[in-house]
Amino acid sequence: MAVFEKYYVYTILSLRDFDLYTGITNNLKTRIEEHMRGIVSSTKIRIPFKLIHYEYFINLEDARKREMYLKSARGKAELKDSLKRTLASKTYMPYRISR
């Protein structure tokens, strides 16, 4: 039986500044935990996060191309459009905003 590598292209939402971060990993659970613990230097000042999107690949080159696309202006706009209800609903917020 053939064993395939796993690659995930993922997008997390910063609950601090509500910006998106897209990355690639071969262990999604561990990588998200690293983001949450502040181990990833590029995102440590933006904790906490919520995983809002991921895609699974068995080919690293395909995964890298998808990651680069989602990081481009056009790809980010497409992703935001496809997640517009998620982003508008505020159901990802772990706290209540009092007025």
C-alpha positions in Angstrom: 0.0 0.0 0.0 1.4 3.4 -1.0 2.0 6.0 1.7 1.3 9.6 0.6 2.7 12.7 2.3 0.1 15.1 3.6 0.3 18.8 3.1 -2.2 21.4 4.4 -2.6 24.9 3.2 -4.4 26.7 6.1 -5.7 30.1 7.0 -6.1 31.4 10.5 -7.9 34.5 11.7 -6.3 36.7 14.3 -8.8 37.5 17.0 -6.7 40.4 18.0 -6.6 42.4 14.7 -9.0 40.3 12.6 -6.3 39.8 9.9 -5.8 36.6 8.0 -2.6 34.5 7.9 -2.1 31.7 5.4 0.6 29.0 5.7 1.6 25.5 4.8 2.4 22.5 7.0 2.5 18.7 7.0 1.0 18.6 10.5 -2.0 20.9 10.9 -2.8 20.3 14.5 0.8 20.9 15.7 1.2 24.0 13.5 -2.0 25.6 14.8 -0.8 24.9 18.4 2.5 26.5 17.6 0.7 29.7 16.4 -1.5 29.7 19.5 1.5 29.3 21.8 3.4 32.2 20.1 6.2 30.0 18.8 5.8 31.3 15.2 7.7 34.6 15.0 5.6 36.0 12.2 2.3 35.7 14.1 3.2 35.7 17.8 2.0 39.3 18.4 -1.4 38.5 16.8 -2.5 35.7 19.3 -5.2 34.3 19.6 -6.2 32.6 16.4 -9.1 30.7 15.0 -8.6 28.2 12.1 -11.1 29.2 9.5 -10.0 27.3 6.4 -7.7 24.5 5.2 -7.1 22.4 2.1 -5.4 19.0 1.9 -2.8 18.0 -0.7 -0.7 15.0 -1.4 1.7 16.9 -3.6 4.0 19.6 -2.1 4.4 21.6 -5.3 0.6 21.8 -5.6 0.3 22.9 -2.0 3.0 25.6 -2.4 1.3 27.0 -5.5 -2.0 27.2 -3.7 -0.4 28.8 -0.7 1.3 31.4 -2.9 -2.0 32.1 -4.7 -3.9 32.5 -1.4 -1.3 35.0 -0.2 -1.6 37.1 -3.4 -4.0 40.0 -3.5 -6.3 38.2 -5.9 -6.2 34.9 -3.9 -6.8 36.7 -0.6 -9.8 38.5 -2.0 -11.2 35.3 -3.4 -10.8 33.6 0.0 -12.4 36.5 1.9 -15.3 36.4 -0.6 -15.8 32.6 -0.1 -15.7 33.1 3.7 -17.7 36.3 3.8 -20.5 34.9 5.9 -18.0 33.4 8.4 -16.1 36.7 8.6 -19.3 38.7 9.0 -21.0 36.5 11.5 -18.5 37.1 14.3 -19.3 33.6 15.6 -15.6 33.0 15.7 -15.2 35.5 18.5 -14.5 33.8 21.9 -15.9 36.7 23.9 -18.9 39.1 24.0 -18.5 42.7 23.1 -20.4 44.9 25.6 -21.7 48.3 24.5 
